[in-house]
Amino acid sequence: MRILFFGTPSFAIPSLEALIKGEDKIIGVVTQPDRPKGRGRRPSPPPIKLLAEGHNLPIYQPRVAKEKEFIDLIRNLEPDLIVVVAYGQILPKEILDIPPLGAIGVHPSLLPKYRGAAPINWAIINGERITGVTIFRLCEKLDSGDIILQRAIEILPGETAGGLSDRLAKFGADLLSEAIKDIKEGRIHLVKQDEGLASYAPCLKKEDGLIDWERSAKKIANLICGLDPWPTAYTYLNGELLKLFKAKVASLDKVAEPGTILEIESKGMKVATRDGAVLIEEIQRAGKKRLKVSEFVKGHPISPGKKLG
């Protein structure tokens, strides 16, 4: 079988690796164009491009996937199946209709729940205990195609979006291999998504990370974990922005105004909230390295009694 792969971030790497190890032919890898990155703003290749280069796979980086020239190129490649994993663009019907076996996607949620760009983040932010991966038929409407395979996975206590993403990427790669085997053997049973159960996980913005210490400890801890490592939750101390990482609900030994630093210990910094406290393990100043609280406090004026926000 001839497979054309679409993907861009590191989340897509395990899936492409699984396909490379498989018995099917990868006829090309489509990814987003190189983007300026870092202080020098030099063009940086997407993670999936680096993997494709290492395996001498043909690479295509159209600016817009719906361009006629690119659609004609795909027709000439004659793929039997298109596989899409976090590509970053919605493919037009002209592309989806090209392969005889269609186009399938790997999505890190239990569709129809959390359609959209940031399902992993929003699952943690919203306090979900279960998420999963769905392999589904692609259609023109975002993440709405028929389900081929779906499997659940538990979100671990205190798990960050970065950690969960790594687990789901590997989990999804295994499920993708299983789905492709079923497709080749004609054993798939498509299940339509229930539109009445659909929810969305929109792109995250920097302002989503501003912490309101008047919220509950659980919601604040979920926000910090759900935005770790990007775009990150943040607060202010004496007017200076501080990014916060790795948090969990902690006991409150005394009544204090929300945002008050209660204690700094080896495990982290305890901060009062509306109904309790959160323990924060890592802090980062703007433009500086991310540090454990025990290291951060050695060179910064932060102590119990000070107020964040």
C-alpha positions as CSV (number, residue, x, y, z in Angstrom):
1,M,0.0,0.0,0.0
2,R,1.2,3.5,-0.9
3,I,0.8,5.9,2.0
4,L,1.2,9.7,1.9
5,F,1.7,11.1,5.4
6,F,0.7,14.6,6.6
7,G,2.1,15.9,10.0
8,T,4.1,18.7,11.5
9,P,4.9,18.7,15.3
10,S,6.7,16.2,17.5
11,F,3.4,14.6,18.4
12,A,3.3,13.1,14.8
13,I,6.8,11.5,15.1
14,P,5.7,8.2,16.7
15,S,3.0,7.7,14.1
16,L,5.4,8.3,11.2
17,E,8.0,6.0,12.8
18,A,5.4,3.3,13.1
19,L,4.6,3.6,9.4
20,I,8.3,3.6,8.4
21,K,8.8,0.3,10.4
22,G,5.7,-1.2,8.8
23,E,5.4,-3.0,5.5
24,D,3.8,-0.3,3.5
25,K,5.5,2.3,1.2
26,I,5.7,5.9,2.5
27,I,5.6,7.8,-0.8
28,G,6.0,11.2,0.8
29,V,5.7,13.4,3.9
30,V,3.7,16.7,3.8
31,T,4.5,19.2,6.5
32,Q,4.2,22.9,7.2
33,P,6.8,25.3,5.8
34,D,9.9,26.1,7.9
35,R,9.1,29.0,10.3
36,P,11.4,31.7,11.9
37,K,12.4,30.7,15.4
38,G,14.5,31.9,18.3
39,R,16.2,35.3,18.8
40,G,17.9,35.1,15.3
41,R,14.5,34.3,13.7
42,R,16.2,31.8,11.4
43,P,13.9,29.4,9.5
44,S,13.5,26.2,11.6
45,P,12.2,22.9,10.1
46,P,9.2,21.2,11.7
47,P,10.1,18.1,13.8
48,I,8.5,15.7,11.3
49,K,10.7,17.1,8.5
50,L,13.8,16.2,10.3
51,L,12.6,12.6,10.8
52,A,11.6,12.4,7.1
53,E,15.0,13.7,6.1
54,G,16.7,11.0,8.2
55,H,14.9,8.3,6.3
56,N,15.4,9.9,2.8
57,L,11.6,10.3,2.4
58,P,10.3,12.9,-0.2
59,I,9.2,16.0,1.6
60,Y,6.5,18.5,0.5
61,Q,5.9,21.9,2.3
62,P,3.0,23.7,0.6
63,R,2.2,27.1,2.0
64,V,-1.5,26.3,1.5
65,A,-2.7,22.7,1.0
66,K,-5.6,23.7,-1.2
67,E,-3.4,25.2,-3.9
68,K,-4.1,23.6,-7.3
69,E,-0.5,22.8,-8.0
70,F,-0.2,20.9,-4.7
71,I,-3.5,19.0,-5.4
72,D,-2.2,18.0,-8.8
73,L,1.0,16.8,-7.3
74,I,-0.8,14.5,-4.9
75,R,-2.8,13.1,-7.8
76,N,0.4,12.3,-9.6
77,L,1.8,10.6,-6.5
78,E,-1.2,8.2,-6.6
79,P,-1.5,7.4,-2.8
80,D,-3.7,4.5,-1.8
81,L,-4.2,6.1,1.7
82,I,-3.5,9.5,3.3
83,V,-2.7,9.6,7.0
84,V,-2.9,12.9,8.9
85,V,-1.5,13.5,12.3
86,A,-1.5,17.1,13.6
87,Y,-0.7,18.6,10.2
88,G,-2.1,22.0,11.0
89,Q,-4.4,22.6,8.0
90,I,-7.8,21.3,7.0
91,L,-7.5,19.3,3.8
92,P,-9.9,20.2,1.0
93,K,-12.3,17.6,-0.5
94,E,-10.3,17.5,-3.7
95,I,-7.4,15.9,-1.7
96,L,-9.5,13.7,0.5
97,D,-11.1,12.1,-2.6
98,I,-7.8,11.2,-4.3
99,P,-6.8,8.0,-2.5
100,P,-8.9,4.9,-3.1
101,L,-8.8,4.0,0.6
102,G,-9.5,7.6,1.7
103,A,-7.8,9.7,4.3
104,I,-7.6,9.0,8.0
105,G,-6.6,11.1,11.0
106,V,-5.2,10.5,14.5
107,H,-6.8,12.7,17.1
108,P,-5.8,12.8,20.8
109,S,-9.3,12.8,22.3
110,L,-12.4,10.6,22.5
111,L,-14.3,12.2,19.6
112,P,-16.7,13.8,19.3
113,K,-15.4,15.3,22.6
114,Y,-12.7,18.0,22.2
115,R,-12.6,18.5,18.5
116,G,-10.1,21.2,17.5
117,A,-6.5,22.3,18.0
118,A,-5.8,21.8,21.7
119,P,-7.7,18.7,23.0
120,I,-4.9,17.6,25.3
121,N,-4.6,21.0,27.0
122,W,-8.4,21.4,27.5
123,A,-8.9,17.9,28.8
124,I,-6.5,18.7,31.7
125,I,-7.7,22.2,32.2
126,N,-11.3,21.0,32.5
127,G,-10.3,18.3,35.0
128,E,-11.0,15.2,32.9
129,R,-9.8,11.9,34.3
130,I,-10.1,10.0,31.0
131,T,-9.1,10.9,27.5
132,G,-7.9,8.8,24.6
133,V,-7.1,8.5,20.9
134,T,-9.5,8.3,17.9
135,I,-8.6,7.1,14.4
136,F,-11.3,8.5,12.1
137,R,-12.1,9.2,8.5
138,L,-11.3,12.7,7.5
139,C,-14.1,14.9,6.0
140,E,-14.3,18.6,5.2
141,K,-15.8,19.4,8.7
142,L,-13.2,19.6,11.5
143,D,-12.7,16.3,13.3
144,S,-16.2,15.1,12.4
145,G,-15.7,12.0,10.3
146,D,-16.7,8.5,11.1
147,I,-14.8,6.7,13.8
148,I,-12.6,3.7,12.8
149,L,-11.0,2.9,16.1
150,Q,-11.1,4.6,19.5
151,R,-9.4,3.7,22.8
152,A,-9.3,5.4,26.2
153,I,-6.4,6.2,28.5
154,E,-6.3,7.6,32.1
155,I,-5.0,11.0,32.8
156,L,-2.6,10.6,35.7
157,P,-2.8,12.9,38.8
158,G,-0.7,16.0,38.3
159,E,0.1,15.1,34.6
160,T,1.1,18.0,32.4
161,A,0.0,18.6,28.8
162,G,3.5,17.8,27.7
163,G,3.6,14.5,29.5
164,L,0.2,13.5,28.4
165,S,1.0,14.5,24.8
166,D,4.0,12.2,24.8
167,R,2.0,9.3,26.0
168,L,-0.9,9.9,23.6
169,A,1.5,10.2,20.7
170,K,2.9,6.7,21.3
171,F,-0.6,5.3,22.1
172,G,-1.9,6.9,18.9
173,A,0.9,5.4,16.8
174,D,0.0,1.9,18.0
175,L,-3.7,2.4,17.3
176,L,-2.9,3.8,13.9
177,S,-0.9,0.6,13.0
178,E,-3.9,-1.5,14.1
179,A,-6.3,0.6,12.1
180,I,-4.2,0.4,8.9
181,K,-4.1,-3.4,9.3
182,D,-7.9,-3.5,9.7
183,I,-8.3,-1.3,6.6
184,K,-6.1,-3.5,4.5
185,E,-8.0,-6.6,5.6
186,G,-11.4,-5.0,5.1
187,R,-12.3,-5.4,8.8
188,I,-13.3,-1.8,9.7
189,H,-16.7,-0.9,11.1
190,L,-17.3,2.8,10.8
191,V,-19.3,4.6,13.6
192,K,-20.8,8.0,13.0
193,Q,-20.1,10.7,15.6
194,D,-23.0,11.9,17.7
195,E,-23.1,15.7,17.0
196,G,-25.1,16.2,20.2
197,L,-22.1,15.1,22.2
198,A,-19.6,17.3,20.3
199,S,-17.4,19.8,22.2
200,Y,-14.5,21.9,21.0
201,A,-10.9,22.6,22.1
202,P,-9.9,25.9,20.5
203,C,-6.4,27.2,20.1
204,L,-4.9,28.6,23.3
205,K,-3.9,32.2,23.7
206,K,-1.3,33.7,26.0
207,E,-4.1,35.5,28.0
208,D,-5.6,32.1,28.8
209,G,-2.7,31.5,31.2
210,L,-3.3,34.4,33.6
211,I,-4.0,32.9,37.0
212,D,-7.0,34.2,39.0
213,W,-6.1,33.3,42.6
214,E,-9.7,33.7,43.6
215,R,-10.5,30.4,41.8
216,S,-10.5,27.0,43.4
217,A,-7.2,25.2,44.1
218,K,-8.2,22.4,41.8
219,K,-9.0,24.7,38.9
220,I,-5.8,26.6,39.3
221,A,-3.7,23.4,39.5
222,N,-5.5,22.0,36.4
223,L,-4.8,25.3,34.5
224,I,-1.1,25.2,35.4
225,C,-0.7,21.6,34.3
226,G,-2.8,22.0,31.2
227,L,-0.7,24.9,29.9
228,D,2.6,23.2,30.7
229,P,4.9,23.5,28.6
230,W,3.0,25.9,26.4
231,P,1.6,28.6,26.4
232,T,2.2,28.4,30.2
233,A,0.2,29.7,33.2
234,Y,1.5,32.9,34.7
235,T,1.1,35.4,37.5
236,Y,2.9,38.6,38.7
237,L,5.1,39.4,41.7
238,N,5.8,43.1,42.3
239,G,4.9,43.7,38.7
240,E,7.2,41.0,37.2
241,L,5.8,38.2,35.2
242,L,6.4,34.7,36.5
243,K,5.6,31.5,34.6
244,L,4.4,28.6,36.7
245,F,4.7,24.9,36.1
246,K,3.8,21.5,37.7
247,A,1.2,22.2,40.3
248,K,-1.1,20.1,42.6
249,V,-3.7,20.8,45.2
250,A,-2.2,21.2,48.7
251,S,-3.6,21.5,52.2
252,L,-4.2,24.9,53.7
253,D,-3.0,25.2,57.3
254,K,-4.1,28.8,57.9
255,V,-6.5,31.3,56.4
256,A,-4.8,33.6,54.0
257,E,-5.8,36.0,51.2
258,P,-5.8,34.3,47.8
259,G,-2.5,34.7,46.0
260,T,-0.5,34.8,49.2
261,I,2.7,32.8,49.3
262,L,2.2,30.6,52.4
263,E,5.4,28.5,52.4
264,I,8.5,27.7,50.4
265,E,9.8,24.2,50.9
266,S,12.0,21.6,49.0
267,K,9.0,20.4,47.1
268,G,7.9,23.8,45.9
269,M,5.9,27.0,46.8
270,K,2.5,26.8,48.4
271,V,0.1,29.6,47.5
272,A,-3.3,30.3,48.9
273,T,-6.4,30.1,46.7
274,R,-10.1,30.7,47.3
275,D,-10.7,27.4,49.0
276,G,-7.3,26.0,49.8
277,A,-3.8,26.1,48.3
278,V,-1.7,24.9,45.4
279,L,1.9,23.6,45.5
280,I,3.9,24.9,42.6
281,E,7.1,23.0,41.7
282,E,8.8,25.2,39.0
283,I,9.0,28.9,38.1
284,Q,10.4,30.8,35.2
285,R,11.2,34.5,34.8
286,A,10.6,36.1,31.4
287,G,13.6,35.3,29.2
288,K,15.2,33.0,31.8
289,K,15.5,29.3,32.4
290,R,12.7,27.2,34.0
291,L,13.9,26.3,37.5
292,K,12.7,24.3,40.5
293,V,11.4,26.5,43.2
294,S,14.3,25.5,45.5
295,E,16.7,26.8,42.9
296,F,14.7,29.8,41.9
297,V,14.5,31.3,45.4
298,K,18.3,31.3,45.9
299,G,18.7,34.3,43.7
300,H,15.2,36.0,43.8
301,P,13.4,38.0,46.4
302,I,10.4,35.7,46.9
303,S,9.3,34.7,50.4
304,P,6.2,33.7,52.5
305,G,3.8,36.6,53.0
306,K,4.3,38.1,49.6
307,K,1.3,38.2,47.3
308,L,1.0,37.1,43.7
309,G,-1.3,38.5,41.2
